[in-house]
Amino acid sequence: MAAAVARRGSFSDSGSDSEDSSLSDSELQEAFARGELKPGLNVVLEERPKRRNDTEGLKQCLAEFSKQLSWVERLDVTLGPVADPVSQSASTSDAVDPENDFQREMSFYRQAQAAVLEALPRLRKLQVPTRRPDDYFAEMAKSDQQMQKIRQKLKSKQEAMERSEKAKQLRAMRKYGKKVQVEILQRRQKEKKNMLNAVKKYQKGLSDKLDFLDEEQMSSQGNKKGNASQRTKKGPNAKRRYKNQKFGFGGKKKGSKWNTKESFNDVSGFQSKVAHNKGPGKGGRGGKGGKKALNKRPGKRARQKMKNRAR
């Protein structure tokens, strides 16, 4: 309010200055002859004008734009400094340090709280409701379309963060997988190099040991045993167990009669007589004996003769 009045007063002062400055040429020539005008476009003042506090003018301006309304229409509450409940000291302008943000804001807060506590009884006395009803419907500051855009933007940000996290995890897994793969390849190359060096030494006669072959076999057998133990520990799944319970487990069918290295080298059950068709009930080469000779079917002509005899 004071600023508005001061601004108005400044406007009036500037208007009077503009009127005084509009001088005629004759007056300017007379002032120049007296030596009052200095060189340049502006007039240099000897002393700066003193500012004055026009209290009467401010009150007059305030009375012009003030309206005589009831307190319910104005709702203005004026209070002085409020005492601090902790220190029990009056919060005056001297006590509150204006450079201290916390003290300054706390003084504003206490003054506003005291004004509310003073205004509420007056409003209740005038039967003005101060509490919002439970079924009060207030229109939101932002429309539904704006909130939908904000929701979509937040959702897109969250999805982008999830995608970036997944990409980071995949990159870390790839790095770890490549590291393990490189380590395995390096170990295999080292084993191969050691074996080749041992073979070369054996070929040159520098060594008569073949331990590297045994180590290779042992490593392969160890890998097979490890895989077998993993399979046995893991066991079949529920579907396989149900089928085994329903139909039985007949074992491996395909390739069951194939020879293996052990069966090929095992000759304990070999019988030369049986193998060369010289066993009991069997004739020699071209001989007719045994069950095959007894169960041999007669020829066509012999069967016709047998039929004719039966007639």
Secondary structure, DSSP 4 states (H G I P E B T S, - for coil): -HHHHHHHHHHHHHHHHHHHH---HHHHHHHHHHT-PPSSSSPPPSSPPPP---HHHHHHHHHHH-----HHHH------PPPPTTT-----TTTS-TT-HHHHHHHHHHHHHHHHHHHHHHHHHTT---S--TT-----SS-HHHHHHHHHHHHHHHHHHHHHHHHHHHHHHHHHHHHHHHHHHHHHHHHHHHHHHHHHHHHHTS----HHHHHHHHHHHHHHHHHHHHHHHH---HHHHHHHHHH------TTTT---HHHHH--TT--HHHHTT-STT--STT---HHHHHTPPP-HHHHHHHHHHH-
